[in-house]
């Protein structure tokens, strides 16, 4: 059964427990590339340790993203801002779009992590991030913004984390150097949930 497109903020599920039907897993993801050094010893199993996470609606002053392009995996998808409502981060109504966590940094901001989240599967089939686990260090990522500008990134790392071991406080750090983080589900399916999250980190170029 497909449940509504939202992430639970309770316990270890954190922000990235994508809820989809019991479909085939996206395959193994071998560690690849270089993660920021601060991530290696910063594993956060509870939402209370995530800095900057708030229920307030509102968009940061930076120019918001509108389109995500990843040529290596043929991604060309609209981006919609998503926020927190009733303890959950709600995805765009159209599950073919990618959500930008609007309470964090925007892609192209001078500091902080910009987070984009998308389905690996939808009710209709593959989601916008179905091939995210295929990205390799060096792959290009482009984000078009509403003012007509484009911010460019290069993938530096790719990991698959058990959802209990996601380095959440690093993902949502508002005061670190600028990064782009792309998140979807992966690994085996347990019940109606994927067990893991695929995380891709990219740095501005």
C-alpha positions as CSV (number, residue, x, y, z in Angstrom):
1,X,0.0,0.0,0.0
2,X,1.3,3.5,-0.9
3,X,1.1,5.9,2.0
4,X,1.0,9.6,1.7
5,X,4.3,11.3,0.6
6,X,5.8,12.4,3.9
7,X,8.8,11.7,6.2
8,X,8.3,10.9,9.9
9,X,10.3,13.0,12.3
10,X,9.9,10.5,15.1
11,X,12.8,8.5,16.6
12,X,15.4,7.1,14.3
13,X,13.4,7.5,11.1
14,X,14.5,11.2,11.0
15,X,13.7,13.2,7.9
16,X,14.4,10.6,5.3
17,X,12.2,7.6,5.9
18,X,10.6,7.6,2.5
19,X,7.4,5.7,2.6
20,X,6.8,3.7,-0.6
21,X,5.2,0.5,-1.6
22,X,7.0,-2.8,-1.1
23,X,9.0,-2.7,-4.3
24,X,12.4,-4.0,-5.3
25,X,15.4,-2.4,-3.6
26,X,17.6,-0.1,-5.6
27,X,20.7,-2.3,-5.2
28,X,23.8,-2.2,-3.1
29,X,25.7,1.1,-2.8
30,X,29.4,0.8,-2.2
31,X,31.0,3.7,-0.4
32,X,32.5,6.0,-2.9
33,X,34.4,9.3,-2.7
34,X,35.2,11.7,0.2
35,X,32.7,12.7,2.9
36,X,33.3,15.9,4.9
37,X,35.6,15.0,7.8
38,X,33.1,16.0,10.4
39,X,30.7,13.3,9.2
40,X,32.9,10.4,10.1
41,X,32.1,10.5,13.9
42,X,28.8,12.3,13.9
43,X,26.0,9.7,13.9
44,X,22.7,11.0,15.2
45,X,19.9,8.4,16.0
46,X,17.4,11.0,17.3
47,X,15.7,14.1,15.9
48,X,16.5,16.1,19.0
49,X,20.2,16.5,18.0
50,X,19.5,18.0,14.5
51,X,20.4,21.7,14.6
52,X,18.2,24.2,12.9
53,X,15.2,22.0,12.4
54,X,12.1,23.9,13.2
55,X,8.4,23.8,12.6
56,X,8.3,27.3,11.3
57,X,7.3,27.8,7.7
58,X,9.2,30.2,5.6
59,X,11.9,30.4,3.0
60,X,15.4,31.5,3.7
61,X,16.5,34.8,2.0
62,X,18.6,33.0,-0.6
63,X,17.1,32.5,-4.1
64,X,15.1,29.2,-4.1
65,X,15.9,26.3,-6.5
66,X,13.4,25.4,-9.2
67,X,15.1,22.7,-11.4
68,X,17.6,19.9,-10.7
69,X,19.6,18.5,-13.5
70,X,22.0,15.5,-13.2
71,X,23.1,14.4,-16.7
72,X,24.8,11.2,-15.7
73,X,21.5,9.7,-14.6
74,X,19.2,11.6,-16.9
75,X,17.6,13.6,-14.1
76,X,15.8,16.8,-15.2
77,X,13.2,17.5,-12.6
78,X,11.3,20.4,-11.0
79,X,12.1,21.3,-7.4
80,X,9.4,22.4,-4.9
81,X,10.0,23.8,-1.4
82,X,8.9,21.5,1.5
83,X,8.6,22.3,5.1
84,X,7.5,20.8,8.4
85,X,3.9,20.3,9.2
86,X,2.5,18.3,12.2
87,X,5.8,16.8,12.9
88,X,6.5,15.6,9.3
89,X,8.3,17.0,6.3
90,X,5.8,16.9,3.6
91,X,6.8,16.2,0.0
92,X,5.5,18.0,-3.1
93,X,2.0,16.9,-4.2
94,X,3.5,15.7,-7.4
95,X,5.7,12.8,-6.5
96,X,7.7,13.2,-9.7
97,X,9.2,16.4,-8.2
98,X,12.0,16.7,-5.8
99,X,11.6,18.5,-2.5
100,X,13.9,21.1,-1.2
101,X,14.1,21.4,2.6
102,X,13.3,25.1,2.8
103,X,14.2,25.6,6.5
104,X,17.8,24.8,5.6
105,X,20.1,26.5,3.2
106,X,19.3,27.0,-0.5
107,X,21.7,25.6,-3.2
108,X,24.2,28.4,-3.9
109,X,24.0,29.9,-0.4
110,X,27.4,31.0,1.0
111,X,27.2,28.5,3.9
112,X,25.1,25.5,5.1
113,X,23.8,22.3,3.6
114,X,21.2,22.4,1.0
115,X,19.1,19.2,1.1
116,X,17.0,17.8,-1.8
117,X,14.9,14.7,-1.1
118,X,13.1,12.5,-3.7
119,X,11.4,9.2,-4.1
120,X,13.3,6.1,-5.5
121,X,9.8,4.7,-6.3
122,X,6.4,6.1,-6.8
123,X,2.9,4.5,-7.2
124,X,3.5,4.8,-11.0
125,X,7.0,3.3,-11.1
126,X,10.5,4.7,-10.8
127,X,10.8,8.0,-8.9
128,X,13.0,11.0,-9.7
129,X,15.9,9.5,-7.7
130,X,15.6,5.9,-8.8
131,X,19.2,6.0,-10.2
132,X,20.8,8.2,-7.5
133,X,22.9,5.2,-6.3
134,X,24.7,5.1,-9.6
135,X,26.3,8.5,-9.2
136,X,30.1,8.6,-8.9
137,X,32.5,11.2,-7.6
138,X,33.1,13.8,-10.3
139,X,29.5,13.6,-11.8
140,X,28.0,17.0,-12.4
141,X,24.9,18.4,-10.7
142,X,23.2,21.6,-11.7
143,X,20.5,23.5,-9.9
144,X,18.6,26.3,-11.7
145,X,17.2,29.0,-9.4
146,X,14.2,31.3,-9.7
147,X,16.3,34.3,-10.6
148,X,17.6,32.6,-13.8
149,X,21.0,31.7,-12.4
150,X,22.5,28.2,-12.2
151,X,24.6,26.7,-9.4
152,X,27.0,23.9,-10.3
153,X,28.2,21.1,-8.2
154,X,30.4,18.0,-8.4
155,X,29.7,14.8,-6.6
156,X,32.3,14.1,-4.0
157,X,30.8,11.2,-2.1
158,X,28.1,8.6,-2.1
159,X,27.0,6.4,0.9
160,X,24.2,4.1,2.0
161,X,23.3,4.4,5.6
162,X,21.0,2.3,7.7
163,X,18.3,4.8,8.8
164,X,19.4,4.4,12.4
165,X,22.9,5.5,11.5
166,X,22.2,8.5,9.3
167,X,24.5,11.4,10.3
168,X,21.6,13.8,10.6
169,X,23.2,16.6,12.4
170,X,25.8,16.9,9.7
171,X,23.1,16.8,7.0
172,X,21.3,19.7,8.4
173,X,24.2,21.8,9.7
174,X,23.3,25.4,9.0
175,X,26.8,26.9,9.7
176,X,29.2,24.6,7.7
177,X,30.7,25.3,4.3
178,X,28.2,25.1,1.4
179,X,27.2,21.5,0.4
180,X,24.4,20.0,-1.6
181,X,23.0,16.7,-0.3
182,X,20.7,14.5,-2.2
183,X,18.7,11.8,-0.4
184,X,16.5,8.9,-1.3
185,X,15.8,5.3,-0.1
186,X,17.7,2.2,-0.8
187,X,18.7,-1.2,0.5
188,X,16.3,-4.1,1.3
189,X,12.6,-3.5,1.8
190,X,11.3,-4.3,5.3
191,X,7.5,-4.2,5.4
192,X,6.5,-1.1,3.5
193,X,9.8,0.7,4.1
194,X,13.2,0.7,2.7
195,X,15.7,-0.1,5.4
196,X,18.4,2.4,4.3
197,X,19.0,5.8,2.8
198,X,21.2,6.6,-0.2
199,X,23.0,9.9,0.4
200,X,25.0,11.8,-2.2
201,X,27.2,14.8,-1.3
202,X,28.2,17.4,-3.9
203,X,30.4,20.5,-3.5
204,X,30.1,23.7,-5.5
205,X,32.4,24.3,-8.4
